[in-house]
Amino acid sequence: PRSDGMDFHETIEKGHGRIETRRYWHTDDIDWFEDKKRWPGLASVGMLESTRIVKGAASVERRIFLCSIPRNAQRFGEAARGTSSPHISPRSKMRALPESFEVVKYAG
């Protein structure tokens, strides 16, 4: 993790006629979050930006998550993809992840 309070990780996958780039930002700087007392165990906030290019057409999806894991963008990315637990499908949303509390914003 970086020392400035923000960590970054990026993955690029090619296959099935598409290119998907996922960018993960993860921070433990959450003093600004007014409702943090309502989330016992809250340790960090993460954002996943997924850019998908299929047949030349691009789409972008952004999701923001409240997390109970310490700052580490790679670990956050693995959790977001469902690769950190054999019990979670990569197609699951973060709501199902044991290391994250809830999707708090969904914007495309």
Backbone torsions as a table, in degrees:
resi	resn	phi	psi	omega
1	PRO	NA	146.9	178.6
2	ARG	-73.4	160.3	-177.1
3	SER	-87.4	-6.6	-176.7
4	ASP	-89.1	9.4	178.2
5	GLY	92.3	-6.0	-179.9
6	MET	-126.6	137.2	177.2
7	ASP	-121.0	149.9	-175.7
8	PHE	-135.2	142.9	175.8
9	HIS	-146.6	145.7	-179.1
10	GLU	-137.2	140.7	173.7
11	THR	-129.3	149.5	176.1
12	ILE	-131.0	126.7	178.3
13	GLU	-123.1	137.1	177.9
14	LYS	-123.6	136.3	177.4
15	GLY	159.3	162.0	178.4
16	HIS	55.1	34.0	177.3
17	GLY	74.6	19.6	-179.2
18	ARG	-142.0	162.1	171.9
19	ILE	-124.5	127.3	179.2
20	GLU	-125.1	122.7	177.3
21	THR	-108.8	127.5	177.6
22	ARG	-117.5	128.2	177.9
23	ARG	-117.2	132.4	-176.8
24	TYR	-121.4	126.5	172.6
25	TRP	-115.6	138.2	-175.3
26	HIS	-144.0	129.5	-178.2
27	THR	-136.9	149.1	173.3
28	ASP	-108.4	9.7	175.2
29	ASP	-83.8	88.8	-174.2
30	ILE	-120.3	15.4	179.7
31	ASP	-60.5	-27.7	-179.6
32	TRP	-71.8	-19.2	-172.9
33	PHE	-78.0	104.6	-173.4
34	GLU	-63.8	-30.7	-176.7
35	ASP	-92.7	13.5	-175.0
36	LYS	-61.4	-25.4	178.1
37	LYS	-66.9	-22.4	179.0
38	ARG	-79.6	-6.8	-177.2
39	TRP	-122.6	78.7	178.4
40	PRO	-55.8	134.2	-180.0
41	GLY	88.8	-2.1	179.8
42	LEU	-59.9	124.4	-177.7
43	ALA	-119.8	-22.5	-172.7
44	SER	-164.3	168.8	175.3
45	VAL	-128.2	136.8	179.3
46	GLY	-128.3	151.0	174.0
47	MET	-127.6	135.7	175.3
48	LEU	-114.4	124.7	172.8
49	GLU	-114.0	120.8	-178.2
50	SER	-115.6	120.9	177.3
51	THR	-111.7	122.9	-177.7
52	ARG	-118.9	129.8	176.5
53	ILE	-116.7	117.5	179.3
54	VAL	-127.9	120.2	-179.6
55	LYS	51.2	42.0	176.5
56	GLY	82.7	-8.8	179.7
57	ALA	-98.1	128.9	-178.2
58	ALA	-103.6	144.2	172.4
59	SER	-134.7	148.1	-178.6
60	VAL	-127.8	135.0	178.1
61	GLU	-129.6	134.7	177.1
62	ARG	-124.4	136.5	177.0
63	ARG	-134.1	139.9	179.3
64	ILE	-116.8	138.7	-173.1
65	PHE	-130.7	143.0	167.7
66	LEU	-91.7	132.0	-172.5
67	CYS	-128.2	151.4	174.7
68	SER	-100.7	2.8	-179.7
69	ILE	-92.9	151.7	175.9
70	PRO	-67.8	163.6	-176.9
71	ARG	-61.1	119.3	175.8
72	ASN	-171.7	100.1	-173.2
73	ALA	-62.0	-35.1	179.3
74	GLN	-66.7	-45.5	178.5
75	ARG	-63.3	-42.0	176.3
76	PHE	-58.9	-43.6	178.5
77	GLY	-61.9	-40.3	177.7
78	GLU	-64.1	-39.9	178.3
79	ALA	-66.8	-41.2	-179.8
80	ALA	-63.5	-33.8	179.5
81	ARG	-85.0	-11.0	-179.3
82	GLY	81.0	14.9	-177.6
83	THR	-89.3	-6.2	-178.7
84	SER	-89.7	-4.5	-179.8
85	SER	-140.0	130.2	178.9
86	PRO	-69.6	-10.2	-177.1
87	HIS	-94.5	1.2	-176.5
88	ILE	-122.0	127.1	178.0
89	SER	-74.0	144.0	176.1
90	PRO	-58.9	-19.7	179.7
91	ARG	-83.5	-9.2	-179.1
92	SER	-67.9	154.3	173.1
93	LYS	-86.3	164.1	-177.4
94	MET	-59.6	-22.7	179.6
95	ARG	-54.7	-28.6	-176.3
96	ALA	-87.0	-7.9	-174.1
97	LEU	-80.5	136.3	179.9
98	PRO	-69.2	-22.0	-175.9
99	GLU	-94.0	1.9	-179.5
100	SER	-133.8	152.7	-175.2
101	PHE	-88.9	-52.2	-171.0
102	GLU	-168.9	150.5	170.0
103	VAL	-75.8	123.5	-177.7
104	VAL	-104.4	-13.5	177.4
105	LYS	-154.2	140.3	178.1
106	TYR	-135.3	114.3	-179.9
107	ALA	-136.3	136.6	-178.3
108	GLY	-106.7	NA	NA
